[in-house]
Amino acid sequence: MSSNRKGDRRERELVNRLDESGFAVMRAPASGSATERELPDVLAGDGERFYAIEAKSSSGRPIYLDGEEVEALLYFSQNFGAKARIGVRFDREDWYFFHPADLHTTDGGNYRVKKETALADGTDFEEFVGGSRKRDLGEYE
């Protein structure tokens, strides 16, 4: 399956999950290279929280985001009044979310998310939509 088709499928999956969680949500039809305007992949809100999400998926390799793409997301989010988030999904894992400032910046000014980082430090889907917070084993007594 081509990476574009897989990415489209993952974006639709995220839209459906957000919808099921009570968010008004839409997939931006002109995101990516379809327009000269940089738009996020997904817009979602529930009356209290509003997100502009750049969604990325991978089979397990690190996910890289172009610095300009992230800057465009931040610019759009600020003007739109939404919180900018990077949503990542690795095969056989759920969605994890990051604020762009929390991502590793490469020497070339791009951004990277490793699977291990997503699982350890990302906001999991349930917490992202206002459900229970992910806890580390050290938090239990």
N, C-alpha and C positions, 0 to 999 in steps of 0.2 A: 504494500500500500504506500502510495507516495506520501511524503511528509506533509504536503499541503492538505491532502484528504484526511490524514490522521489528525492534523491540527484543527481542521474544520469540525471533525467529529468530536474532538475533545472540547472545543468551544461550545458546541451544541449541548454536550453533556453538562458542562458547567452552567449554562443558561437554564437547563431543565432542573438541575439540583437547586439552584437559587430560587427558581419559581416555586418549587415544591416546599421551600423553606419560607415562603411568604413574601418574597421580594418581587417588586415590579422590575422586570429585567428585559433587556434587549441586546441582541448581538449586533454590533455595528456593521452594517452591510458593506461599508466602504473602508473598513479597516485594512491595514496592510498596504499592498501596492496598488489597490484599486483606485486610489485618489491621490492627489498631491497633498491634501490635508492629512495630517497624522491624527487618526482617531484611535481610541482604545478599542480593544476587541469586544468588551462587554461593559454595559452600563447597568447598574443595579441600585435599587433603593427600597427601603421599607418604611419610609416616613421619618425615621430617626437617623439612619445611616445611608450615605450615598457614596457609591464606589465607581471609579473608573478603573477597569481591570485590563491589564495586558496579560493574556493567557498563553502559556508555553507548556509543551509536553515533550517528554523524552523517554526512550526505552530504558535509560539508566545512565547514559552519558551526561556530563554536566551540561546545563542549559546556559547559553550565552545570549546576552541582549546587547544590541548596539547602543552605545551611549546616546546617540541622537534620538533613538526610539524612546529611551527612558526620559530624556529631557522633554520630548514632545508630550509624553504622558503626563509629566508633572505640570507642564504649561496648560494643557487641556484641563486637567483636574482642578487647578487653581481657578481658571476662568469659569469653569462649569459649577464650581462649588462642591466637588466630590473629593473623596480621599483616593489618592493614587495607590494602587496595589498591583503587585506582580503575583499572578496566580500560576503555580507550577504543579504539574502532575507527572509523576514517573510511573511507568508500567507497574501494575500490581500494587500501587499505592493510591492514596486519596489525594485530594487537592490540598496544597499548602500555600499560604499567602505571606507576602513580605511588603513592607514599605520599601521603595527603591533605595532609601538611605541605609537600609539594613543589609544590602547585598554587598558581596565582595566586588571591589573595583579592580579591574586588571590594569596592568601598566599602560595599555593602549586606551584607557578611558572607557572600556566597555564593562559590562556587569556579568557575573557568573553565579550560578546556583548549583551546588552539588547535591546529589540525592541525600547524602548523609546530613548536610546542612539543613535541607528542607525538613527531614524527619526530626532533627534535634531542635531546631530553632524557629521553624516556620509556625505560623498560626494555622491550626488544623481547621477543616471545614466547619465543624460544629461550633468552635469558638468564634470563627469568622461571622457566622450567621446569628450569633447571640446565644448559642447553647452553652454547654458545659466547657470549661477551660481545660486544656490539655495539662496534665500534671506529670512531673518527673517522679520516679520512685523515691527520691530523697525527700519529697514533700509528704510522704505517708509515714506514719509512725506505727 
